[in-house]
Amino acid sequence: MAAGTALSRLTGFARLVALAYALGSTRLADAYNLANTTPNMVYDLVLGGVLSATLIPVFVDRLATRSEEEAWEAISAVSSLVAVVLVGATAVFEALAPLLIHLYTVGNRGGPAEAHAATELLRVFAPQLLLYGGIFLTTALLNTRRRFGAPMFSPVANNILVIAVLVAVPHLARGLSVTTIDAHPGVFWLLAGGTTVGVAAQLVAQLPSMRGAGLRLRWRWDPGHEAVATIVRLSGWTFGFVAANQIALWVVLALANGRSGDASAYIYAWTFFQLPFGVVAVSVMSAIQPDMAEAWALGDVERFRRRLAGGLRSTSAVIVPAAVGYIILAHPIVGLLLQHGRMGASGALTTARILALLSFGLPGFCAYLLLMRAYQAMQDTRTAFFLYLVENGVNVVLAFALYPVMGVRGLAVALAAAYTVATVVAAVDLRRRLSGLEGATLVRYLGRISAAAAAMAVAVALAAAATGSGDDSHRLSQVLAGTAVGLLVYFGVAGLLATAARRRNGRGGG
């Protein structure tokens, strides 16, 4: 799973590099990024967040507690209804494209040209809503059967196709902008259509695995089925926290879009930020959620608690040093990968500063989303709703408070603080409900990781300073030297601390 996700994220990085090369940090890049982000936002708001919080736990519960025939009748009824809702939502989304773009561009300085370009792009991107729904539904079905590989590898097909499109665009129309894109209809359709076809390729890549998963799926139109009723019951609270998430994201992107290139810089930094989360945390979450859901359905709280604590340990062991690396090496990493083509030094510097500030919240971000998977496995969307209100409330309040002072960097600080605060609140609540969360053991483990990461930070900073800065060769040296030295120090110190802890345990020291 981690190998598939790593390959997906690496090709995603290559896609980001191609996007920066083709469109840079311009108003056209802002229009493309806002339009391409919107299908994800609308999908999450309309259906995606509901499905992610309810589908796998309900499917696993039915397979664990009902006969095979009853379970697949329930799963078929839910899947059929989801397919119909997706088709209808996509048609409405297509019609509302101008209104959605207007909400993003109110008060910004991009003017009618940016709004027009973003609207036309969104019209072509609208079918992605249906495609993303198909991707998630097939992923949920595969994960329910403990088949995790195909969903991890399938984004590679999407990324490779879109990379080819983006690399071709500047060679077909030089200096493309929001004011000239209408004069190049062929390039427009290549850019917009190619991006949507990439999502279709991702869905198609998952279908062969569906055939070998032993799914007894068939069309069953039964909106009144009890499994549908269960999802509807859980979905009220789920829709609430998904709406809160999307409102917070809209606020952040709308604020960032007030200055040319800042929205794209934030999205570029966010893509970097997502790499360790996607490779490590998503793999861990996907692996343990079906087990947690089954344990909870069978009343095995000890197994549930053990799986959750193990997931937190596994995730933190990689995410904490990854955050340290980003904080120190953000500038050379971003400069090395993005400062080419239409991406200038100013845009790369802004992206790097955002990434460094976001990275302070990376451990909290990953831990929080893992804890939310625990609530979903418990089918407790009500508590998740209130926790998301805490997270999004802190994010929005700090975004408005910090943006006038720090600009787009303040948005990064707001997000990092919000997830850190929400993680503490969620951990305290789950510890109370589960009668413990391996508290003392987990705290000692995190303490060792933090100590090793602190030593790593010093080593990375010294290694980066010793290799200089400036052009690509210096940036590459900084990244390679900082990474190599940092990993050696981190694993060395972590190993020494773990050995000392085992010796204390052997002497009965706890």
Secondary structure as GFF3:
##gff-version 3
##sequence-region A 1 510
A	DSSP	alpha_helix	2	23	.	.	.	ID=ss1
A	DSSP	alpha_helix	27	43	.	.	.	ID=ss2
A	DSSP	pi_helix	44	48	.	.	.	ID=ss3
A	DSSP	alpha_helix	49	65	.	.	.	ID=ss4
A	DSSP	alpha_helix	68	95	.	.	.	ID=ss5
A	DSSP	alpha_helix	97	105	.	.	.	ID=ss6
A	DSSP	alpha_helix	111	125	.	.	.	ID=ss7
A	DSSP	alpha_helix	128	144	.	.	.	ID=ss8
A	DSSP	alpha_helix	149	153	.	.	.	ID=ss9
A	DSSP	alpha_helix	155	172	.	.	.	ID=ss10
A	DSSP	three_ten_helix	181	183	.	.	.	ID=ss11
A	DSSP	alpha_helix	185	211	.	.	.	ID=ss12
A	DSSP	alpha_helix	226	256	.	.	.	ID=ss13
A	DSSP	alpha_helix	262	276	.	.	.	ID=ss14
A	DSSP	pi_helix	277	281	.	.	.	ID=ss15
A	DSSP	alpha_helix	282	297	.	.	.	ID=ss16
A	DSSP	alpha_helix	301	338	.	.	.	ID=ss17
A	DSSP	alpha_helix	345	359	.	.	.	ID=ss18
A	DSSP	alpha_helix	362	377	.	.	.	ID=ss19
A	DSSP	alpha_helix	381	406	.	.	.	ID=ss20
A	DSSP	alpha_helix	408	433	.	.	.	ID=ss21
A	DSSP	alpha_helix	439	466	.	.	.	ID=ss22
A	DSSP	alpha_helix	472	506	.	.	.	ID=ss23
###
